[in-house]
Amino acid sequence: MIRLPRALPTFCLTLFIALAVWNAPALAQQREVPAREDAPARLNGLAASMTARTEAVNQLLDLEETELRARVAAMRKARDAERARLDKAVAELAKLRGERKALADRYEAVAGEMRAVEDAVRSNAAQARTLLEKSARTSLIPDRLAPLNRIARSRDFPGLEAIATLGGLLLDEIESGATVEMQGGTVLGPDGQARQGSLLRAGSLFLGAEDRDGRAYLLTPGSIPPQAVAATPGEAADAIEAWADGSGGVLPLDPSHGAALSLLQARRTLDDWVQGGGLLLWPILTIGLAALLVVLYKGARLFLARPCPKDFPRRLRAARDADGWPGVERLLRSLPRSPAARVLLWTSPDADPDLRDKQLQEGFLYELRRLESWLGFIAVMAAVAPLLGLLGTVTGMIDSFQAVTVFGTANPRIMSGGISEALITTQAGLGVAIPAMLLHQFLKQRVQALSADMEQQCAALQALLAPGRKDGGAA
């Protein structure tokens, strides 16, 4: 509030008088002469009036100043009160912010715990579903997995009811593992046709059925509706029939929930293996059979052939000293299974050393050719078999790519025929080549042993019939 100065009323009065004096001539011309005589009195009255008004204005100004001061004081007091309230509000706000932060931290901790609980419940629900999907009891209760499906689909926090339901299902599965039940129902046979019969459950692993015709099946645990396996072994069918009749107490159990039975069913028979190998499998099998026959024949011949005894040089010398060359011939003919003895029969005692050496060399080469016969055939078969397997691999892959080109990759079974041919022919080729190579090497070592014996005995005979030796060469 702006305060007016005290001299302002006086200044205003003086200004007013000056204006009046300035306008006096004009007023004088309009008034009559008697009015001129009353001018001083009128001016005095006007001055008194102005003085009174000035005092009134001053009083008003004094009143306004006091009121303004009072108002300013009140406003300052109000300001101080508001400032105190503001400080109190700021303190309360800081306190509330601290409480809010503490509550937020507590909320995050609790929310983390709740999320951990939710994750644990959902994880256990998923594991329980995997377990119960393969349970024999699930096949008898089609809606058994509905609570677990609701937990999996729901985005809300699973409540105590859902947790209690999950625990109840697991407890029921544990209790059902020690119970046996039989009830009527519908089953799908191996051909996919629905049949009425009796369902037999033993624990959570075994599920079987016997239809009204008396045929027994193994059922896949967890299948809805109960589905028979592709082929029920005869012993298992007999055990189920005996149990249903009350005459048996043994049931076939598969702890792997059908995996072992599925693996047993998925095993290839010899016929499946031959058909999967394709056309090139037959040449490989023919080569393998031929190599096997030759190995058996050649192995028998080589193992029937015997090297000369260790004391053969001494016996040879004794026979010569006792009966001359006829004694030597009798000794050699007494060893018909020895290739070295047959080689020594090629020589004659009367021949000169060069001729005798050629005769022994001729006999050695003849016997060596007999010993090494068919070994080359075995080696060739061992080399050709894997090449045919590789050819089958290429052919099978070509067939697979042609099938993909025509039918696309939507169904992997389309490629299985070519891949099966590729792998089976390679397997067969290596299966023929590896044992053939090993047997060839074994027979070759046998030939080398007999060949070394022949060389040794030829050297012994040459030394015995040497011209410089006593009684050498005489019959």
Beta strands, then each sheet from edge to edge (+ up, - down):
strand 1: 180-188
strand 2: 194-202
strand 3: 206-211
strand 4: 216-218
sheet 1: 1+ 2- 3+ 4-
end
